[in-house]
Amino acid sequence: MKPAKLKEHLTSIHPRNALESVESFRCKKAQFEKGGTLPKFEFIKTQKPCLEASYKVAYRVAQENKPHTIEETLVKPCALEMTELVYGTEHKKKLETAPLSNDTINSRIADISDNILEQVMEELKASPFPFSIQLDESTDVSQCAQLLAYVRYMHADAIKEEFLFCQPHSETTKAADILQIVNQFFAKQDFNWKRNIGSLCGHRRSACNAW
């Protein structure tokens, strides 16, 4: 925050403290840090092993399609109890800093998903041969139509098949709507898919014929 903005905030929001010296604020800061308020609210830098553990747990949860709250209610309590029994209280304290809240796991899964998509697109762009797309449609728990896309391509002298995306239909599920979703997806990835595609198949023959 700029000094002028900071001064305005101090005088308007905290008028009782506006006349205090800089030294008094430094003393308050020291008391605040000594009291351990930040660690209590998890406003601390996560250590690399705990951060990696958080991502691995999130990946497992996503693979097993479990509720994201299972980390706080089951996984972490069990891990803490086992660690304390096997290695002692000190190691348990280290494991307690691993961020496994519901919001954190949601964020971790989103990061993992973005990273996987980035890897698939890099391999797709680097493939020397045309690739294939398979399209399918499904419905979620709210009965909304979802378009699923899979790709098959050559990478490192092997044929790979990967899930590409799942996008909801806005209104109708016509061939033109499907084509629009595919175009928008590849446009965001900065990839000319029509120039590199070799074949396309889907559960709707009319949709494939329309292309």
Buried (B, 14 or more C-beta within 10 A) or exposed (E): EEEEEEEEEBEEEEEEEEEEEEEEEEEEEEEEEEEEEEEEEEEEEBEEEBBEBBBEBBBEBBEEEBEBBBBBEEBBEEBBEEBBEEEEEEEBEEBEBBBBBBEBBEBBBEEBEEEEBEEBBEBBBEBEEEBBBBBBBEEEEEEEBBBBBBBBBBBEEEEBEBEBBEBEBEEEBBBEBBBEBBEEBBEEBEBEBEEBBEEBBBEBEEBBEEB
